[in-house]
Amino acid sequence: MRTAIFENNHQIWYPDTVCFCFNPQEITVQTNNTVTISIAANGKKYTDVRSSYSGKVYADISCYMRSFFSVDTSLLQSIRVSVTVSTSVDNFSFTTDSIWGAINIGEVFNAPRVVRWFRKFPFTFSLFVAEGATVRFRYDQNRYVTKNLSAGLNHINVAGLVPSAKDFAVIRLDEDLPASTFEYTFDNTFTPIGDGAVINRLVVDSSECGIYLRWIDRHGFYQYWLFQIGDNILQVSTNGELLYQTFSDNKYAYYGVSRQSKKMQKSIKACATFIDQDTFDMLSTLHTSPLIDLYHEGKWFPVRLATGTVNHLRKPLQDFEIEIMLPEIISQIL
């Protein structure tokens, strides 16, 4: 939360420069006057009028922020929201970048991370760039090169950025590149990373076989993983009214009973083996994602996961298992 002076000797508390629209985004104003709050973005504008209670006005604007997003076009964008708080005595304006997601206690947004780059499949790296920040990238033993990115949430096409990378790539977010005494050609383990910078390391993985999933995590980032394929499960069910039919010949006669239609639900078990705790936490966001896609023959298809319980044993290495539910198939209709 940020604070500012309002109506000379009072205060106003308002959301941070970056916020998530599924977390409460509260505005608290110290005043005895009626408060008018205007929330605007993407050509839309809402007005909320609140009366004072015990010398304060409270408002949660997260519902307005969610209305600015579109499932078809803008879930993967950060939206700049402009807010004006006014009374008969004073007015105050601020902006915030709203992201489609939520953050929990103890989580760090846009933190440095190590990511598996499955280069045989479509892949992007999600990064939030603040105003005035500098993005640099390099790969293998090469030096840093500056990349111009717009402020806000970005999804970088890594293959287009570093097509010649063989072992790893580094995407660095900072303002100044500190001097270093290490040589870039010395060893990959000891290449300089600097102080106070956000260093993201992408490790090249050339695996080709498996189930490749893409999903949006709770921070609005795209995540990807290539899972090992497990068992296929087919569940068949009947629908519709009972149909009675008479079957007969010269010697026998009997009744047959059938249903109007049959449906088949196919699910596939998949697993990521021997992963560390950070990777397990990242994969766990699959279970909280509303949009999960499976890659097949150059196209993305929506899927969902079977409900269940995830046991994180806090071991150095452990397996992560899921069951992917494919769309239902209506096999026959009478």
Order of alpha helices (4+ residues) and beta strands (2+ residues): beta-beta-beta-beta-beta-beta-beta-alpha-beta-beta-beta-beta-beta-beta-beta-alpha-beta-beta-beta-beta-beta-alpha-beta-beta-beta-beta
